[in-house]
Amino acid sequence: MFTKNSDFDFDYIKSSDLVIHLKQKQGVTVDECARLCLTEPSFECEILTYSEIFQDCKWSSIPYSKLTNDNDDKEYLTVRDQYTLFARD
């Protein structure tokens, strides 16, 4: 599953009371980004965002279900051109 023009909202995540793991690496391809998510040893990676133009990869433990229900948890994301969110099945 993927969503265009979505990226993590670092400010909201940092202010959240929940324990949220989030990592970032630049200069990688989308395949390398997916591999980083799938092989992350310190937490269960659930979603990632990637920008092909910036070669910017971010992966996180936030469950996709928290982003799709009808409460205010959608604030974990922000609209950002050139970024695509990918979620694990």
Phi, psi and omega in degrees: 000143178214158178222125180283155175058040178230138178215163178292142175264094185303319182298315180294317181297317180296329182273353183288148176279346181283152174278111182234125177266135181211127178234161182217142174214135179252159178081028180238160175276170178296325177294318177295323178298313179298320179296319177301318179296310185293332183253011181301120184276340188264349176198165178278110180283127182252322182218159175217156171238148183214140173242117178293321180296316182268353186049048185249124183241133174226136179226151191211163177271000181295121177293139179302328180300330177292337182270347186248355178278177188266034175246191187278006181293353177294350178291350175295341181245156174225156176283124179214116178304151175077001178247144177232135177264135176238138180239145176288149175284000000 
